[in-house]
């Protein structure tokens, strides 16, 4: 898989660090944002290949940010992360355009594996 530039959005610094470290070890460049508002501003400043974003954050929640990202960058893959696991929130994220949801606790292997899926999907879309 080619190295990707990925935005990780979570209001918990430890959660961002764990995901950043796993993705960086796999050769990816990782940008970080603390909330949905920062995420949208970051994307305006620097394009990325994918976004991993928490659904529930103290400022600029993930679902609102997902709506904005989808409006501005319709083909950007966004994977939502949730610790709540409520089906209605997951269904809403998918309805708003998330490509997948990871429910905490998940392994860092799950995060890296999700990139394999996203990369394969983008290659399939580029060729056909």
N, C-alpha and C positions, 0 to 999 in steps of 0.2 A: 504494500500500500504506500502511496506517495505521502510525504509529510503534509499535514494540514495545519491551517491556522484556525484555532478554536477559541470562542469566547465562552467562559464559564461564569455564570451569574448565580450568586447565592449570597444571602446576607450573613451566613455563618462562615467566618474566615477559615475555620478548620475544614469545613466541607470543600471550600474552594481549593485549599492547599492539597488535600488528598487527591482530588480530581486532577489538578494541575500537575502534581508530581507523577501520577500514573500516565498521563498523556505525554508529558515531557520525556519520561523514560522511553516512551515508544517513538520518540523523534518528532513530536508535534510542537508547534509554537502555541503557547496558551496566553490569552489575554484574560483579564478578570474585571468583573463589575460587581458591586455590592447590591444592586437592585435593578429593577426594570427600567427606571429612568436613566441610570448610568449605562445600561445595556444599549438602549436606543441611541444615546449620544455617542457611545463607543463605535457602534456600527456606522454612524454617519461619518466618523473620523477615519475609520480603518476597516476595510472589508475583511470578512472572515469566510471560512469554508463551512462552518457549522457552529451551532450554539447549543450549550447545555445549560438549562435555566430552571431554577427552583420555581415551583408554582406559588408558594406562600412566602412572601418576604415582607419586612416591616415597611419599606418604602417602595412604591412602584412594583406592585405584585406582578407575578409572572404571566398571568392570563391577559392582563391589560397590555403588558409589554409584547406578548405574543401577537395580539391583534395589530398593534402598531408595526411590528416587524413584518408581519405577513402583508400589510398594506404597502410598506416601503420596499420590501425585498421578498417578493412572492416565491422565489425558488430556493431561498436559503433554508437548509434543513435545521429544524429546531427540535431538540429532544428535551422534554420537560422532566423535571425531577420532583418527586413529592415524598414527604415523610408521612403524609396523612393516609394515602391509599384509598381515599373515598372514590368510589366508582363515578359519581357525578362530576367530580373535578377532573378526573382522567378523561371521561367522555367529552367534557367541555374543551379540554386542551386539544384533543384529537379533532373535534369539530372546528376549532379555531385554526387548525393547520399544523399542529405538532406532528412530527413523523413517528414519534414513540414517546412513551412515558416510562421512566425508571422509578420504581418504588423503593424507598429506603427501608431497610438496609439493603444495599446492593454491593457487589464486589467491584473492585476497580477493573477486573477482567470483563465485567458486564459493560463498563464504560468504553473500554478499548474495543471490545467486540462490537459495540454499536457503531463505532467508526468504520469497521470493516463492512457493515451493512450499508452505511451511508455512502462509502466510497464505491462499492459495487453498484449501488443504485445510480449514482451520478455518472459512472462509466456507461451503464446501460442507457441512460437518458441521452448522453452525448453521442452514442453510436446509433441511436434509432430514433 
